[in-house]
Amino acid sequence: MDIESVRSFCLSLPHVDEKVQWGNDLLFRIGEKMFAVVSLEPSLDHCMSFKCTLEKFAELVEQDGIYPAPYVARYHWVALKRFDALPASELKELLRTAYGLVYEKLPGNTKRQLETVKAAATSKKRPRR
């Protein structure tokens, strides 16, 4: 995978938005809570980071090219030195998990707002003639 394929995949998940923050990081968020970050600065020591379960965190940091993410490792975030540190299918599954972990922690009222926006967008579709 590369930046564009990660971006395309993350934005395909329901209610995800993106935001550039801290000058050179592209954040993927659900309900304004980030679940993955891609570095737009090629000179950094990692290309992306994402949230994972405690068990997966322990497993992943043992692999070559993956290490605890700076500043957020205590929240079970890992950083990839390069996109090919994981096969594309595994990375997509891990990003789905990261999304789910963050979504589940959202306050109920935020989840309702997201669903309301989705329902409103669906009802605005024009009927077929």
C-alpha positions in Angstrom: 0.0 0.0 0.0 1.0 3.7 -0.2 -0.4 7.0 1.0 -3.1 7.1 -1.6 -4.4 3.6 -1.1 -4.4 4.0 2.7 -6.3 7.3 2.2 -8.8 5.7 -0.1 -9.4 2.8 2.2 -9.8 4.9 5.3 -12.2 7.3 3.7 -14.3 4.4 2.5 -15.2 3.5 6.1 -18.5 5.1 7.3 -18.4 8.6 8.8 -14.6 9.0 8.4 -13.1 12.4 7.7 -9.5 13.5 7.2 -7.6 16.5 8.6 -4.0 17.7 8.2 -2.6 18.6 11.6 0.8 19.3 13.2 2.0 20.6 9.9 2.7 17.2 8.2 0.3 14.6 9.5 -2.8 13.4 7.7 -5.3 12.2 10.4 -8.2 9.8 9.7 -11.0 10.4 12.2 -14.4 9.1 13.2 -16.4 11.6 15.4 -13.3 13.8 15.5 -11.3 11.1 17.2 -8.3 9.8 15.2 -7.7 6.1 14.5 -4.9 6.4 12.0 -2.2 8.9 11.0 -0.2 9.0 7.8 3.0 11.1 7.7 3.2 13.5 4.8 6.9 14.1 5.6 9.1 11.5 3.9 12.1 12.1 6.1 10.5 10.9 9.3 11.3 7.5 10.7 7.8 6.2 10.1 5.1 6.4 7.4 2.0 5.8 9.4 0.6 4.8 12.8 -2.7 3.4 14.0 -4.5 2.2 17.1 -4.7 -1.6 17.9 -5.7 -3.9 20.6 -3.3 -4.6 23.5 -2.7 -8.2 22.2 -2.1 -7.1 18.6 0.2 -4.3 19.8 2.4 -6.8 21.6 2.5 -9.0 18.5 3.1 -6.3 16.0 6.0 -4.5 17.8 7.9 -7.8 17.6 7.9 -7.6 13.8 10.6 -5.9 11.8 9.6 -2.4 10.6 7.0 -1.9 13.3 7.5 -0.2 16.7 5.5 1.5 19.4 4.3 4.9 18.1 5.9 7.9 19.6 3.7 9.7 22.2 0.8 7.3 21.9 2.2 3.9 22.5 0.6 3.8 25.9 -2.8 3.8 24.1 -1.7 0.8 22.0 -0.7 2.7 18.8 2.0 1.2 16.5 4.1 2.9 13.9 5.2 1.5 10.6 8.6 2.3 9.2 7.4 1.6 5.7 4.0 0.7 4.1 5.2 -2.8 3.1 6.0 -3.8 6.7 2.6 -5.5 6.5 0.7 -7.1 3.6 -2.1 -4.9 2.3 -4.8 -7.2 3.4 -3.5 -7.3 6.9 -3.0 -3.6 7.1 -6.6 -3.1 5.9 -7.9 -5.4 8.6 -5.9 -3.6 11.2 -7.2 -0.2 10.0 -10.8 -1.6 10.3 -10.0 -2.7 13.8 -8.6 0.7 14.7 -11.7 2.3 13.3 -13.9 0.0 15.4 -12.0 0.5 18.6 -12.3 4.3 18.3 -16.0 4.1 17.2 -16.9 1.9 20.2 -15.4 4.5 22.6 -17.4 7.4 21.1 -20.1 8.9 23.4 -23.6 7.7 22.6 -24.7 11.2 21.6 -21.8 11.4 19.0 -22.8 8.0 17.6 -26.4 9.2 17.3 -25.3 12.4 15.5 -23.2 10.3 13.0 -26.2 8.1 12.3 -28.5 11.1 11.9 -26.2 12.6 9.3 -26.2 9.3 7.5 -30.0 9.0 7.6 -30.4 12.5 6.4 -28.1 12.0 3.5 -29.9 8.8 2.5 -33.3 10.5 2.6 -32.2 13.3 0.4 -31.7 10.9 -2.6 -34.2 11.6 -5.3 -36.7 8.9 -6.1 -36.4 7.1 -9.5 -38.9 8.0 -12.2 
